[in-house]
């Protein structure tokens, strides 16, 4: 519903501004430009969607091997000591624990098709423990904040889009996204724990969060010792090595399970075409809306206003062009994806703005969509502090993304 209002607003605001430009400024080019943008944007959306088919098929096939090879189960076991302390209200040994582990692990691996049903199942099980059926419980909120903070290890779709948009190194945003999403998730855990009075000062949590923070700090320190050219080479090399290692590990895990990895790959790859076709109408809709909004001059007015404010406060304004992606991401994944593609189209895939838009896209998840789907599935009406915690995690991810991109790019 939020995207519905945003999409309508694009057209209505664009029409009003274009009318003002025509009547009071004599700009006779604005309406032809808006109509041309509808054709250009719809064509671009269709070409992008079709171009995704091959790479999506490849990665969905690899992911299916990892899923069937038990990689998700292994991650669940690794996360078990931590999650039992993040969800103290869940009885020890309750089956919902396994569903939560599986959902988070699937999200980390980018297995959206597996993560959503596992997440819905986890919500159903959490609702069974809920004594107030219309009110969100603490475990529900912590679970959803972990989802909305967008922790992911493999931002496949973003790298695919960068490849489609002609990026020289589509994987150069891999490490920045990993760092930004870490800060988003860490902030979400800390804020939610404060709300719920969960003690994070125990041995397991301190070792886990402290260890992860130390690793991230070490990565940032290491990259800070390099110049930007060397940083880009190292980041890209590490990203490609890790991605290739993931492919090999997934295949070896499948072989160890005596799985026919070829058949598993084909099964997953078949979903690639379906997924690419399914997103065509959504991508056409949002890109056309953005195109009209931009052609009318409304986007420039908005960005100029923010630039003026930032510059007045003495800040650097290079990041402003990527902000539409950050603003849209909590509201709509497809909307933010459209904003990201638009930023790369307008500024270039290898521009600072193009890269930052990609990091924004990968640093958090669609907060309002996730809350609506998950809470709606079990009839929760009173969400308590879920929205506040989710948005604070988003804010942390946005701030971290800006700082990290200034460092890397």
Secondary structure, 3 states (H helix, E strand, C coil): CHHHHHHHHHHHHHHHHHHHHHHHHCCCCHHHHHHHHHHHHHHHHHHHHHHHHHHHHHHHHHHHHHHHCCHHHHHHHHHHHHHHHHCCCCCCCCCHHHHHHHHHHHHHCCCHHHHHHHHHHHHHHHHHCCCCCCECCHHHHHHHHHHHCCCCCCCHHHHHHHHHCCCCCHHHHHHHHHHHHHHHHHHHHHHHHHHHCCCCCCHHHHHHHHHHHHHHHHHHHHHHCCCHHHHHHHHHHHHHHHHHHHHHHHHHHHHHCCCCHHHHHHHHHHHHHHHHHHCHHHHHHHHHHHHHHHHCCHHHHHHHHHHHHHHHCCCCCCCHHHHHHHHHHCCCHHHHHHHHHHHHHHHCCCCHHHHHHHHHHHHCCCHHHHHHHHHHHCCCCECCCHHHHHHHHHHHHHHHHHHHHHHHC
